Amino acid sequence: MRDQADGLRRMFDRQGLRIVRLSSGAADGGKTGAVLNLAAALAELGRDVLIVDEDPAARGVTAELGLKARFDLDDVIRRKRDLDEVLVRGPAGILILPIARGAASLTQLPLREQQWLVERCSRLSTPVDTLLVDAASGSASALLWPGVSAQEVIVLPGGSAQAITSGYALIKTLNAEFGRREFRLLVNDVSGEAEARHIFGNMAGVAQRYLQVSLDFMGHVPADDQLRQAARLRQPVVAAFPAAAAAGSFRKLALAITGWSRANEDASGLDEFMRRLIDSSRLRAAAA
């Protein structure tokens, strides 16, 4: 009966793929760890989570978990592997799709191959209702481009001056080049909420004054020894140390995400995300 009830919940609750992109603006901003811990917190709430990982294997989510990504989206594009074979299975049922090599191949795909890849994404055997985009840091990411359906963008500034500057620079880039006007901020690696709100207040004021951009405060992740210990154990902090302060922060963010309203175009799946990724990759290559 519980299986049937869970199936009914999924049937009525899943209206489409919720897409959230996280970026720190800098390679060492804690973005990948945040993606992993947020995914684990969402999985605790019953979400079926897929992480699209654009970082190279040595720095990606799989490396964070001590796993090895044997294949990449590029292997699907070249029809060496099926999409389900490329997915890496992490803790709590989290799925990871490595795309570091495949993203570069998308620009060269003939129309027929594009259609085949999109159609294959529509037949993923595992249900997915939440897609977290772990984009490459900075402005080099293929997932920055406007055709990619990342309905929500969470920027992770840290407590240092460099991390704050990198986060603001990313917001400025997304606003100037792609017209993005709304961002959510999760302040990472700070002593507490007071410091986080101070950083947010300064960034929000500057962004509003000079960019006419609005920022939304999504909380903070404290500088937590148990978070670092969980990383050493290759586990999400919500699993390794459920009572840790950082675990509570990621649970609050996960709960907030499940309550966000969906845009009309969110009522789509991985196939539509892939279609937009192909289109945006081609636009990016043409502009370059």
C-alpha positions in Angstrom: 0.0 0.0 0.0 2.8 2.4 0.8 4.4 1.7 -2.7 1.0 2.5 -4.3 0.6 5.7 -2.2 4.1 6.8 -3.1 3.3 6.1 -6.8 0.2 8.2 -6.6 2.0 11.0 -4.9 4.6 11.1 -7.6 2.0 11.0 -10.3 0.1 14.1 -9.0 3.1 16.0 -7.5 5.4 15.9 -10.5 4.3 18.6 -12.9 7.6 18.8 -14.7 11.3 19.0 -14.2 12.4 21.6 -11.6 15.8 23.0 -12.7 18.1 24.8 -10.3 21.6 26.0 -11.3 24.3 26.6 -8.6 27.4 28.6 -9.2 30.1 30.2 -7.0 31.7 32.2 -9.7 35.1 30.8 -8.6 36.6 27.3 -8.9 37.2 27.0 -5.1 33.8 28.4 -3.9 32.4 25.2 -2.5 29.9 24.9 -5.3 30.2 21.1 -6.0 29.9 20.3 -2.3 26.8 22.5 -2.0 25.3 20.7 -5.0 25.9 17.3 -3.5 24.6 18.2 -0.1 21.5 20.0 -1.5 20.8 16.9 -3.7 21.0 14.7 -0.6 18.6 17.0 1.4 16.1 17.0 -1.5 16.3 13.2 -1.7 15.4 13.1 2.0 12.2 14.9 1.0 11.4 12.2 -1.6 12.7 14.1 -4.6 14.1 12.2 -7.5 17.3 14.2 -8.2 19.6 14.3 -11.2 22.8 16.3 -11.1 24.1 17.5 -14.4 27.9 17.8 -13.8 29.9 20.0 -16.2 33.1 19.9 -14.1 35.9 17.6 -15.2 35.9 14.2 -13.6 38.7 15.1 -11.2 36.7 18.0 -9.7 33.2 16.9 -10.2 30.4 15.5 -8.0 31.6 11.9 -8.6 35.1 12.8 -7.3 33.5 14.5 -4.3 31.8 11.1 -3.5 34.9 9.1 -4.2 33.2 7.5 -7.2 34.5 7.2 -10.8 32.6 8.4 -13.8 33.5 5.8 -16.4 31.5 7.5 -19.1 30.3 10.9 -20.2 27.5 12.3 -22.3 29.9 12.2 -25.2 29.7 8.4 -25.1 25.9 8.7 -25.6 26.4 11.2 -28.4 28.8 8.8 -30.2 26.4 5.9 -29.5 29.0 4.0 -27.5 26.8 3.8 -24.4 23.1 4.2 -23.6 22.1 7.2 -21.4 21.2 4.9 -18.5 24.7 3.4 -18.6 26.4 6.8 -18.4 24.5 7.8 -15.2 26.5 7.5 -12.0 24.4 6.4 -9.0 25.2 8.2 -5.8 23.8 7.9 -2.3 20.1 8.1 -1.6 19.3 7.3 -5.2 20.9 10.5 -6.5 21.8 10.3 -10.2 24.8 12.1 -11.8 25.2 12.8 -15.5 28.7 13.8 -16.4 28.8 16.1 -19.4 32.2 17.8 -19.4 33.3 16.2 -22.7 29.8 15.9 -24.2 29.0 19.6 -23.9 31.8 20.4 -26.4 30.5 17.7 -28.9 26.9 19.2 -29.0 28.0 22.1 -31.3 28.9 19.6 -34.1 25.8 17.4 -34.0 23.8 17.1 -37.3 20.1 17.7 -37.0 19.3 14.0 -37.1 21.7 13.2 -34.2 20.3 16.1 -32.2 16.8 14.7 -32.6 18.0 11.2 -31.6 19.7 12.5 -28.4 16.7 14.5 -27.4 14.4 11.5 -28.0 16.7 9.3 -26.0 16.5 11.7 -23.0 12.7 11.4 -23.1 13.1 7.6 -22.4 15.2 7.7 -19.3 14.2 4.6 -17.3 14.6 6.3 -13.9 12.1 9.0 -12.8 13.6 12.5 -12.3 11.7 15.5 -10.9 14.5 17.8 -9.8 17.6 18.7 -11.9 20.6 20.4 -10.2 23.1 22.0 -12.6 26.6 21.9 -11.3 28.0 24.2 -14.0 31.7 24.9 -14.6 32.8 27.9 -12.6 33.0 31.4 -14.1 31.7 32.5 -17.5 33.2 29.6 -19.5 30.3 27.3 -18.8 28.1 26.1 -21.7 25.2 26.1 -19.3 25.3 29.8 -18.8 23.7 30.5 -22.2 20.1 31.7 -22.3 18.7 28.7 -24.1 19.3 26.4 -21.2 16.3 26.2 -19.0 17.7 26.9 -15.5 14.7 28.6 -14.0 16.4 29.3 -10.7 20.0 30.5 -10.3 21.6 30.2 -6.8 24.9 32.1 -6.4 27.2 31.0 -3.6 29.3 33.9 -2.4 31.6 33.0 0.5 32.9 35.0 3.5 36.2 36.1 1.9 36.6 39.2 -0.2 37.6 37.2 -3.2 34.6 34.9 -3.0 32.2 37.9 -2.7 33.9 39.6 -5.6 33.7 36.4 -7.7 30.0 36.0 -6.9 29.2 39.6 -7.8 31.2 39.3 -11.0 29.1 36.3 -12.1 25.9 38.1 -11.3 27.1 41.0 -13.4 28.0 38.7 -16.3 24.6 37.0 -16.3 22.9 40.3 -16.1 24.9 42.0 -18.8 25.1 39.2 -21.3 21.8 37.3 -20.8 19.5 39.8 -19.1 19.1 37.8 -15.9 17.6 40.1 -13.3 16.7 37.9 -10.4 19.1 35.7 -8.4 19.0 33.8 -5.1 22.0 33.9 -2.8 23.2 31.2 -0.4 26.1 32.6 1.6 28.7 29.9 2.1 31.3 29.2 4.7 30.5 32.0 7.2 30.5 32.2 11.0 26.7 32.6 11.3 23.6 34.3 10.0 24.6 37.8 11.1 27.7 37.7 8.9 25.7 36.1 6.0 23.0 38.8 6.2 25.7 41.5 6.3 27.3 40.1 3.1 24.0 39.7 1.4 22.9 43.3 2.3 26.0 44.8 0.8 25.8 42.7 -2.4 22.0 43.3 -2.7 22.5 47.1 -2.3 25.3 47.3 -4.9 23.4 45.0 -7.4 20.3 47.1 -7.1 22.1 50.4 -7.4 24.4 49.5 -10.4 22.6 46.6 -12.1 19.0 47.1 -11.2 19.1 43.4 -10.2 17.2 41.9 -7.3 18.7 39.3 -4.9 16.8 36.9 -2.7 18.4 35.7 0.6 18.3 31.9 0.8 20.2 31.5 4.1 23.8 30.5 4.8 26.0 27.5 5.2 28.1 27.8 8.4 31.8 27.1 8.6 31.2 23.7 10.1 33.9 21.1 11.0 31.4 18.3 10.5 30.8 19.5 6.9 34.5 19.2 6.2 34.6 15.8 7.9 31.7 14.6 5.8 33.7 15.7 2.7 36.7 13.7 3.9 34.4 10.7 4.3 33.0 11.2 0.8 29.5 11.5 2.1 26.8 14.3 2.2 26.7 15.9 5.6 23.0 15.2 5.9 23.8 11.5 5.9 27.1 11.5 7.8 26.2 14.0 10.5 22.4 14.6 10.4 22.5 16.9 13.4 25.2 19.2 12.0 24.5 22.9 11.6 25.4 22.6 7.9 23.0 19.7 7.4 20.2 21.9 8.8 21.1 24.7 6.4 20.8 22.4 3.4 17.5 20.9 4.6 16.1 24.4 4.9 17.2 25.2 1.4 15.7 22.0 0.0 12.4 22.6 1.7 12.3 26.1 0.3 13.0 24.8 -3.2 10.1 22.4 -3.1 7.8 25.3 -2.3 8.9 27.5 -5.1 6.3 28.2 -7.8 7.1 26.7 -11.2 7.3 28.7 -14.4 5.0 27.5 -17.2 8.0 26.2 -19.2 9.1 24.1 -16.3 6.4 21.5 -17.2 8.9 19.7 -19.3 11.5 16.9 -18.9 15.1 16.0 -19.5 14.5 15.9 -23.2 13.5 19.6 -23.3 16.5 20.5 -21.2 18.7 18.7 -23.6 17.1 20.4 -26.6 17.8 23.8 -25.1 21.3 22.8 -24.2 22.0 21.8 -27.8 20.5 25.1 -29.1 22.5 27.2 -26.6 25.7 25.3 -27.3 25.4 26.1 -31.0 24.7 29.7 -30.3 27.7 29.9 -28.0 29.9 28.4 -30.7 28.6 30.7 -33.3 29.3 33.8 -31.1 32.8 32.6 -30.3 
